Amino acid sequence: MRAGYSGVIETAPNTQTRVFAGKSVNLSAIARNVGCSPSHLSRVFSGSAYPSLATGRAIAYSLGMTVDEFVVHLDPVSGNVVATA
């Protein structure tokens, strides 16, 4: 059985959700579970910020995904997350 937290996946999009991996995910609920701000998560999910490994693991756990699955969904073309200097 996979991990995950209730309240993270919404049945319908709203102002606190973003579509990720084909599901409406509640950024505020994930932020509470992970311990970061919803605005940081918004930047991560839009590709304008990169999470630390610990944060990436926590986000993946919150979504009921492996870290590999999370990374692939962040960049579905290559599966790579490339940080710039």
C-alpha positions as CSV (number, residue, x, y, z in Angstrom):
1,M,0.0,0.0,0.0
2,R,1.3,3.5,-0.9
3,A,1.5,6.3,1.5
4,G,-0.4,9.5,1.1
5,Y,-2.5,11.9,3.1
6,S,-6.2,12.5,3.0
7,G,-7.2,16.0,1.7
8,V,-4.3,16.1,-0.8
9,I,-6.2,14.8,-3.8
10,E,-9.4,16.8,-4.6
11,T,-12.3,15.5,-6.6
12,A,-12.6,18.8,-8.5
13,P,-10.1,21.7,-9.1
14,N,-10.4,24.8,-7.0
15,T,-8.2,27.8,-6.1
16,Q,-5.9,25.7,-4.0
17,T,-5.4,22.9,-6.5
18,R,-3.1,22.2,-9.4
19,V,-3.4,19.3,-11.8
20,F,-0.5,17.0,-11.4
21,A,-0.1,13.5,-12.6
22,G,-3.7,13.6,-13.9
23,K,-5.1,14.5,-10.5
24,S,-6.2,17.7,-8.8
25,V,-3.7,18.1,-5.9
26,N,-4.3,20.6,-3.0
27,L,-1.1,22.6,-2.6
28,S,-2.2,23.9,0.8
29,A,-2.7,20.4,2.1
30,I,0.6,19.2,0.7
31,A,2.3,22.3,2.2
32,R,0.9,21.5,5.7
33,N,2.1,17.9,5.4
34,V,5.6,18.8,4.0
35,G,6.2,21.9,6.2
36,C,6.7,24.5,3.4
37,S,4.6,27.2,1.9
38,P,2.0,26.8,-0.8
39,S,3.8,29.4,-2.8
40,H,7.0,27.4,-2.8
41,L,5.1,24.3,-3.9
42,S,3.5,26.3,-6.7
43,R,6.9,27.2,-7.9
44,V,8.1,23.6,-7.7
45,F,5.0,22.3,-9.6
46,S,5.4,25.0,-12.2
47,G,9.1,24.2,-12.7
48,S,10.5,27.6,-11.5
49,A,11.9,26.1,-8.3
50,Y,13.5,22.8,-7.4
51,P,12.9,21.0,-4.1
52,S,15.6,19.6,-1.9
53,L,15.8,15.9,-1.8
54,A,14.1,15.8,1.6
55,T,11.3,18.1,0.4
56,G,10.9,16.1,-2.8
57,R,10.6,12.9,-0.7
58,A,8.1,14.5,1.5
59,I,6.0,15.7,-1.4
60,A,6.1,12.3,-3.1
61,Y,5.1,10.6,0.2
62,S,2.3,13.1,0.6
63,L,1.0,12.3,-2.9
64,G,1.4,8.5,-2.4
65,M,4.1,8.3,-5.0
66,T,7.7,7.1,-5.1
67,V,10.4,9.8,-5.6
68,D,11.0,8.5,-9.1
69,E,7.3,8.8,-10.0
70,F,7.3,12.4,-8.6
71,V,10.3,13.4,-10.6
72,V,9.0,11.8,-13.8
73,H,5.8,13.8,-13.4
74,L,7.7,17.0,-12.8
75,D,9.4,16.6,-16.2
76,P,7.4,14.0,-18.1
77,V,9.6,14.4,-21.3
78,S,12.9,13.3,-19.8
79,G,12.2,12.5,-16.2
80,N,15.0,14.8,-15.2
81,V,15.0,17.8,-12.9
82,V,17.9,20.0,-13.8
83,A,19.0,22.7,-11.4
84,T,20.6,25.8,-12.8
85,A,23.4,27.7,-11.1
